[in-house]
Amino acid sequence: MTVSETERPRRLIVCAGTGCVSSDSLDVFDSLRDRLEEDEAGDGVEVHVSGCHGFCEEGPLLRLEPSGVLYTGVDTEDIEEILERTVDRGEIVEDLCYSGPDGQVYAVEESIPFYDGQRRIVLSNSGSIDPGEIASYRAEGGYEPLDRVLTEMDPAEVCAQVKDAGLRGRGGAGFPAGVKWELARDNDSATRYLIANCDEGDPGAFMDRSLVEGDPHRVLEGMAIAGYGIGASQGYVFVRAEYPLAVKRIEAAISAAREAGYLGEDILDSGFSFDIEVKKGAGAFVSGEETALIKSVEGKRGMPEPRPPYPTDSGLWGQPTVINNVETLANVPEIIRRGSDWFADIGTAESPGTKTFAVSGDVQNTGLIEVPMGTTLREIVFDVAGGIDGDGEFKAVQIGGPSGGCLTSEHLDMPLTFDSLEAVGAMIGSGGLVVMDDSNCMVAVARFFLSFTQEESCGKCPPCRLGTARMLEILEAFTDGEADESDLARLERLAEYVSEASLCGLGKTAPSPVQSTLRYFRDEYEAHLEGRCPTGECFAPDETVATPPGGGQ
């Protein structure tokens, strides 16, 4: 297999997303760069890094351009063969290409089934541009939408276009972004703020950090457009300090954007001034809730406040504040570039556009994906993610992290939208998808996610602080084979109480994994009451506890 002379590689792009970096992709980059400097045949061939390609299961990844050939599992020991066979002779090293379960070799990235079912908008540059070079972003049309906004549109038109597109918040709740912008813009205050939320802490979620690592200027451009629309002069990117690569790249991008005139005073001689600062969070899950996030940006302990007033009326330092997830903001430049009708035609009428998901668990292809809203769970799990890894059968998906719920085989053909998931007791959340096969005990799954939210509770309100602790004790009694019938009823009552009485979204949604597993896998709870775990995860399937729960008195 060879490529034509015109498709001979001129650029070698090494994935430098967190997943590939952890697999030593930067060593591959260094080796390629050093060898190309020595190799005369490498004249005119450039080597660059990129953000996450999404195909994390197969990293480290190396993309060859202009052919689009993708090498997977690349090691420094492969460098000589790549240079001799591909760079020098134009041959494709099939052993480095992705091979499907049926043995078929896929040389070109876009032909791999993992990518075939996706529609990449916010991730369109990730995997192809160098996140550390503003010129790389501009070469793809970057900052043209901002230029258009500042020269051709007034703030009300910007808000209206985002509103007409139907863009809903990608951080979980799905509130219409354009409506939120208008609420802040219509406030009489002379000072307004914008915050981009990158405080992603769900187990199994890595969408936001990957976006910021791979295409930081897209987020900054979306923020600048939003700042113009709502009349803000200052924006903040709130990002976890545990994401050092994301912090490094967004800070470097801010400096480059300032130097190029896209941030700061009198942007592009338009009279509009807007700057951005990075605020690093200390890793508290509750700080993803908008009122707690505001407190953290102000330098205080991140604890939620009652609403109303909502941040669009009184937010950061008491001023009107818009808080959008970074994925939400990354959609904005494309909406301006292509129009609201273009965006509204993607996905469904009530949930337009695309959504990124971090797919992990018992599937062939774990990684970062972007699909149109309304895509079914079956398409994600069995087409994009390649189906269940190993001999197990599909059992469930935990969607939306600890704030979400479980979906089962009966939901495989349900279009994933904000409203459809709410109807079955789940939520998109930030976009984590943990796929589980039939070896997983759903009682243990509920215990795992509740232990996370219980540990992350800020402790401000008793329903969350005490309720989640008591629920966790009951779940541990189930998995230890020590629960009785009264525990099952008490668990259900507590879940309802905590969801209704907690102060903020973390507490209100903390019982969701418990409630959804009770709803769809009640038989597994009942089996534990009989002293047996059907999957053997808690104790052997045929093992009965010495004294049956509730018996022997």
N, C-alpha and C positions, 0 to 999 in steps of 0.2 A: 504494500500500500504506500503510495507516494502522493505528494502534493505538486501542483503545477509550479512553474517558475515564478509566476506572479503571486502565488500563495506561500512561497518560501518564507519562513519566519523572519520578520523584521523586528518584532518585539516579543520578548519573553516575559510574561507577567506571573510573578510568584504570589500566591495568596498569602497575605499577612494579617488575616483576621485572627482573633484570639485562638480559635480551634486549631488552625494550621500552625500558628506560632508555637503553640504548646507541643506540636509534633515536629519542631525544629525546622520549620520552613525558612526561617531567616538564615539558617546555615546553608540551605540550598541556594538562596539568593546570593549570599556572599561568595559561594563557590562558583556560581554562574558568572557573576560580575568579574571575579578575578580571572577565570579562565578565558572569558571573552576579551579581556584586555591583553591576554597573551596570544590568543589565537588569531592569526591573520584572516582565517575564513570567517571570523566573526565581525569583520568590518561592516559597519552600518547596522548591526544588530544591537538593539537596546534591551536592557533588562530593568524591569520595574517591579515594585510591589503594588498590591491592590488590597482592597478590603475583602470581606467574606464573600466567596462564591455561593455559599449556601450548602454545598455538597460536603458537609463536615465529615461524614462517614468515610470519605475516600481521600482525605488530606494526607500530606501536603499536596496542593494542586498547582499545576503549571499550565498556563494558557498560552498558546502560540498564535500570534497574529501576523498576517491577516487571515490565516486559514481557519481560526477558531478551534483548532485541535486542542483537546484537554488531556493532559497527562495526570494520572492519579497516583497517590502513594509514592511520590517522588522522593528519592533519597540522594544524598551527596554522591553516593556510589554510582548513580545513574547519569551524572553530569557528562562524563566522557562519551557515553553512547548517544546521548541527546545531541551533543555538539557534532560528533562525527556523522551520525546517520541522518539527523533531522536538519540541523543547521547547514552542514556541509553538502549533504547529498539529497536533501528534500524527502527522505524516507520517514514514514511514521513508525514509531516503535510501538507495535500493537500490544506488547506485554505491559506497557505503561498506560494504555487506554482502559477505560471502564469496560468491564465485561459483565453482562447481565446474568441472571440466574440460569438462563438457557444457554449460556456460553457465547451469545452474540456480542461482538466487539463494537463499541460505539466510539468513533474517533472524535467527531465534532461535538463540542459541548452542547449545542442546542438540540442535537438529535438524541441525547440521553433521556430516557423516559422520565427521570427525575425532574428535568426542566420542561419537558414537553407539555405538561398540564398546567404550567405556571403562566402568569402574566405579570411581568416585573415592571413596576412603575417606580416606586420609591427605591427599589433595589436595582434599577436598570444600570446604574453606574458601578455598583459594587461588583468587584471581580474584574473590572476593566480599566478603571481610572486609578491613578496614584492619589490616595487621599491626602498626601502631604504636599501636593503641587496644585496650586490654584489654577495654573494654566491648563492642567489636565481636565479640571472641571469646566473651565470656560470653553475648551475645545468641543465639549458636548452641548454647548448652548447655555452653559451655566451663567447666571446673573443677567441674561437677556430678559427674563420675565420681570425682574426688579427694575431694570431700565425702563421697560414698557409701562409699568405701574407708575413710576415717578414722572414720566413724561406725557402719558396719555390718559391716566385715570385719576379720579379724586377718591378720597378715602371711602366714601359711601358706595362708590361703584365696586371697589375691591371687596368690601363686606358683602355686597349683594351677589357678586359673582361666586364667592365661596358658599354663600347661602343657597343660591340656585343650583349649585353643583350637588348639594345634598351631602356634603362631607360631614361625617359624624366622628366624634372623638374616638381615636383608636386606643385609648388607654384603658377602656373597660366599659364605661357607662354608655357610651355612644350618643352623648348629647350633641346636637347640631352645632358645628363650629361657627358657622356664619351667624347664627342667632346669638351665641355667646359674644362674638366680636361686636355685634350691634348693641348689645346690652351695655358693654363697657364704653363704646364710642358715644352712646347717647347720654352718658352720665355727664353732669355739669362740671366735674372736677377738671382742673387744669393739668393734673398729673395722673398719668396712667402707666401701668407696668405690664410686661409680658414675661411669662415664665414658661420655658420648655422643660417638660418633665421627662427626665431620663433616669428616674429612681426605680429601676426595674429590679425587683427582688424576689419574684415568684420562683419556686423550685422548677427547673426545666425551662425557664424563659431566658432568651438571649437575643431577642429581636432588636430592642432599642440600642443596646450597646453595640451590636454589629452594624446597625445603620450609622451610628455616630463614628464608629471606627472606619467604615468603608466609604462614606460620602458625607463628611461633616459640612461641606459648603452648601449642600442641598438643605440641610437643617437651618443653617444660618440665613440662607436666602429666604426660606419660608418664614423665618422669624422677622426679618427686615420687612417683608411684605405685610405680615400681620401687624407689626408695629406701626407701619404707615396707615393701615386700615383702621386701627383702633385709636390712633393718636398718641402712641407711646413713644418716649424717647430713650427708654432704657429697658433692656431685656436681660434675662438671666437663664443660663442653662444649668439646671439642677441635676447633677450626675453623681452616682455613687463613687466614693473614693476607692472602693474595691475594684473599680474598672480603670486601672492606670493607663491602658492603651487608649481607651475612649477619651479620658481626660487629656492625655498628651496631644491627641490628634485634634480635638475640638479647640484646645487653647492655641495650637499652632495655626489652625484655620482662621480663628478670630484675628490673630496678628496679621496674617496674610490678607484677609479681607479689609482690615483697616488700612493697610499699606496701599492696597489697590483702590481705595476710595469707596468700598461698598459698605463700610461701617464708619461711624464717627460723625463729625460735623459736616453738614451740607453735602450729603451723599450725592455724587454725580452732578453736583452744581444744581440740585433741585430745590434747595432750601430746607429739605427734610434731614433731621439729625437723629441718629439712632445708634446706640452702642450696646454691646453684649458683654456680660461678665459670667465667668463660670463659678458656680457655688457647689462645693463638694459636700455630699451628704455622708453621714457617719454610718450608714448601713441599716437604719431602722426601717422595717417594712412599712410601718404606719406612716412614715414620711411621704409615701406615695399618695396618701390622701391629701386633697388640696389644701385644707386649712392647716394640717400639720406641716405640709411642705412649706407653706408661707412662714410659719413660725421658724422653721429651720433656716430658711433663707435670711430671716431677720437676725439670725444668730442665737435663737432661743431653742429650748428643747422642743423637738417635733411632737406636739400633742394636738389632737383635733379640737376644734371649737364647734359649738352648736351653730346651725344654719337655719334661717337667715340671721344676719345679712350674708349674702353670697359674695364671693370674691369680686364679681363684676361690679358690685356696689361698694364694698369695703374689704380690700384684700391686703396686699403688701403695704406695711406702714399706714394702713387705713385708707389707701387709695384704690380706685377701681383697677382690678387686675384680671388679666386673662391667663389661664393656665391650660396649655395644650400639650398633649403627648408629642414627643419628637416625630413619631410616624405621622401623626396628623399634620404637623407643620411641613413635613417633607413632601406631602401631596400638593401643597399650595402652589409651588412654582409651575408644576405641570397643568394645574387647573387654569392658571393665568395664561400659560403658553397655548394650550389647546382648547380652552373654553369650558364653560360649565356643562354644556350639552354633551360634550365628549366624555366627561367624567361620569355624568349621570347615566349614560348608556352602558357603563360597565357595572357588573354586579346585578343587584335587584333594585326595584323602584324605591323601596324603603331603606335599603342598605347599599348605596352606590359605591363604586370603586373597588379596590382590592384590599386584602388584609394579609399582613405577614404573620406567619406562625413558626414557632420553634418546635419541631417535631422530634421527640425523643422516645425512648422506651423500647418495646419489643418489636421493632420494625427493621426492615432491611436497610433503609436509607434514612438515618437521622440527619437533621440539618435545618437550615433556615429556608423557608419557602415563602412565596407570595402568590396568592391565587385570587380570582375574582370573588367578591362576596356572593354567597349563594352556592358556592361549590359544595358538593356533598362530602360527608365524612368518608364515604366509600372511595371517592375519587382521591382524596388526600392520602388515606391509609394504604389503599391497594394499588393505586396508579403512581402517584408521585413518590410515596414513601416505599413502594415496592412490596407491600404486604408484610405479614408477620415473619419475623426472623426465627428460623428453627421449625420444629415440628408442632408447635402449639397452635391453638385456634384463637382468633380474635375474641376478646371478652369485653373490653371497655376502653374508653378514652377519658382521662381527666382533662377537661378543658377549662382554661381560665385560671389555672393555678389553685391555690388554697381557697380563693374566693369563688371558684367556679364549682362545677359539679361533674358527675359522671354521665357519659353517654354510652349506650349499649348497642348491641347488634340491631335492635329495632329502630335505632336512629341513623343507621348507616346511609340511608337515602334521603335524609332530611337536609334541605339546603341550610348551610350555616349562615345565619344572619343574626343581628342583634335581637330581633323580636322572636324568631323561632327558638332560639336558645333560652330566652327568658321564659317561654311557655312551657319548657320541659325542666325547669329548675336549674338551669346552667347559665353561663355567660361567656362571651368571648374573652372578657378580661383583656390583658395585654397581649394574649395570643399564644400561651403555652399549650402544647398538645402532648400529653404523656400517654402513649399507647401501651395497653397491657394485654397479655395473652392469658389463657386459662390457668396458668400456674400461679396467678396472683390472687391472694385473699383480699376481698374488698373491705372486710372489717379492718384488716391491717393497713390497707390504703387509707381509709378514713382516719385511722389513728395517726398515720404519718403526717397527713396534711393538717390535722387539728393540732398536733404537737408543734408544728411550725407556727400556726397563728397564735396558739396559746403563749409560746415563748416570745412572739413578737408583739403581743398586746402591750400597749403603753401603760395600762393599769389605771387610766383616768376614771373610767366608769365601771361600777361593780358588775353589771351584766356581762361584760366582756372579760374583765379581770377574773371574776370568780366563776362565771358560768362556763367559760372554756376550760378552766382547770377541773371543774367537776365532770364535765363531759369527757375529758381526756382520761380521768380516773376510771370512768365507766368503760370506756373503750379498752383500756388496759386490762380491766377485769375480764372482758370478753376474750381478748387475745391470750390471756393467761388461763382461760378455762374456769374462771371463778365467778362469772356473772349469773344472775337468775332472772326470772320473768319480770320482776319489779324494776330491774336495771334497764330493760328494754323500754318500758313505759316512761321511766324517769329520763332516759336519754332523749326521747322524742319531745317531752315537755320542755326540757332544758334547751334543746335546739330551737324550739319555737320562741321561747322567752328571750334567748340571747339575740336572735335575729330581729325581734321586734323592739327590744328595749335598749340595745347598744347605741352609743352616741354616734359613731362614725361608720363608714362603709366597711372597714376591716371587721369590726364586731358584728355588724349586720349580716355579713356574708360568711363569717367564720364557720357557721354550722352547715354551709352548703354541701361540702363533701359527705358529711354525715347524713344529711337529709336525702341527698340523691342516692346514696348507697342503700339507705333504708327503703327508699322507694323502689329501686330496681333490683336489689340483691338482699331482700329481707330474709330469704331462705338461708343465707350464709350466717346471718346473725342468729337465727333460730337453731342452726346446726351447732353453733358455738355454745348455745344454752344447753344443748344435749351433751356437751363435752367433747365435740369433735370439730376439727377444721377441715372442710372439704378439700382444700388444696394442699394441706399439710404444711403450710407456711408457719402457722402458729404452733401446731403439734400434729403428729402423724394422722392421716385421714382415718385410720382404723383404731386410733388411740382414744380411749375414753379416760377422762380424769378419774382418779381413785374414788373420789366422792362426787357424784353428780351435782352440778350447781343447784343450790336450793334444796338438796336432799340430805339424808343421813342425820337429820336432827332428831 
